[in-house]
């Protein structure tokens, strides 16, 4: 991602967001993994996330140009036991 503006007064924003969730038939979230998050995850038993996939950049003046260039890496997450919910 890159944000840049050409003149004062301009605004540039970029947001990258990623999450994976599993929801049962009853509508309850059984698993929620947010790569790079330190809280808010549900039932994550183990994970590998070399960097966050959730980033925000903003530039408001030409001197604030920003770049997010992630390195190569492997992301993975394992859940604990998942329960089932039945609806009638």
C-alpha positions as CSV (number, residue, x, y, z in Angstrom):
1,X,0.0,0.0,0.0
2,X,1.1,3.5,-0.6
3,X,-0.4,6.9,0.2
4,X,0.8,10.2,-1.2
5,X,-0.6,13.6,-1.9
6,X,0.6,16.2,-4.4
7,X,-0.3,19.4,-2.5
8,X,-1.2,20.7,0.9
9,X,-4.8,20.2,1.8
10,X,-5.1,16.9,0.0
11,X,-5.9,13.7,1.9
12,X,-5.0,10.1,0.9
13,X,-5.9,7.0,2.9
14,X,-5.4,3.3,2.5
15,X,-6.8,0.5,4.7
16,X,-6.0,-3.2,4.5
17,X,-8.1,-5.4,6.7
18,X,-8.2,-9.2,7.1
19,X,-10.0,-11.6,9.4
20,X,-11.3,-15.2,9.2
21,X,-14.3,-16.3,11.1
22,X,-16.3,-19.5,11.4
23,X,-20.0,-19.1,12.4
24,X,-22.2,-22.1,13.4
25,X,-25.8,-22.7,12.3
26,X,-27.0,-20.9,15.4
27,X,-25.2,-17.7,14.4
28,X,-22.5,-18.0,17.1
29,X,-18.9,-17.2,16.1
30,X,-16.9,-20.3,16.9
31,X,-13.6,-19.1,15.6
32,X,-12.2,-15.6,14.8
33,X,-8.6,-14.9,13.8
34,X,-7.4,-11.4,13.0
35,X,-3.8,-11.6,11.7
36,X,-1.6,-9.3,13.8
37,X,-4.2,-8.8,16.6
38,X,-3.2,-9.3,20.2
39,X,-6.8,-9.5,21.4
40,X,-10.4,-10.1,20.2
41,X,-9.6,-13.5,18.7
42,X,-11.9,-16.4,19.6
43,X,-10.8,-20.1,20.0
44,X,-7.4,-19.7,18.4
45,X,-5.3,-22.5,19.7
46,X,-2.1,-21.6,17.8
47,X,-1.1,-19.2,15.1
48,X,1.7,-18.0,12.9
49,X,1.4,-14.4,11.7
50,X,4.8,-12.8,10.8
51,X,3.3,-9.4,10.5
52,X,-0.2,-7.8,10.7
53,X,-2.5,-8.0,7.7
54,X,-4.5,-5.1,9.2
55,X,-2.9,-1.8,8.3
56,X,-4.0,1.8,7.9
57,X,-1.9,4.6,6.2
58,X,-2.8,8.3,5.8
59,X,-1.0,11.3,4.3
60,X,-2.2,14.9,4.5
61,X,0.9,16.8,3.3
62,X,3.5,15.9,0.6
63,X,6.1,15.2,3.2
64,X,4.0,12.5,4.9
65,X,4.0,10.1,1.9
66,X,3.9,6.5,3.4
67,X,4.5,3.0,2.1
68,X,3.6,-0.4,3.6
69,X,5.5,-3.2,1.9
70,X,5.1,-6.5,3.8
71,X,7.8,-9.1,3.8
72,X,7.2,-12.6,2.6
73,X,5.8,-14.9,5.3
74,X,3.4,-17.8,6.0
75,X,0.2,-17.2,7.9
76,X,-1.7,-20.0,9.7
77,X,-4.1,-20.5,12.6
78,X,-5.4,-23.6,14.3
79,X,-8.7,-23.7,16.2
80,X,-9.6,-25.6,19.4
81,X,-12.6,-28.0,19.3
82,X,-15.5,-26.5,17.5
83,X,-19.1,-27.0,18.7
84,X,-22.2,-27.5,16.7
85,X,-25.5,-25.7,17.1
86,X,-28.7,-27.0,15.6
87,X,-31.6,-24.9,14.5
88,X,-35.2,-26.2,14.0
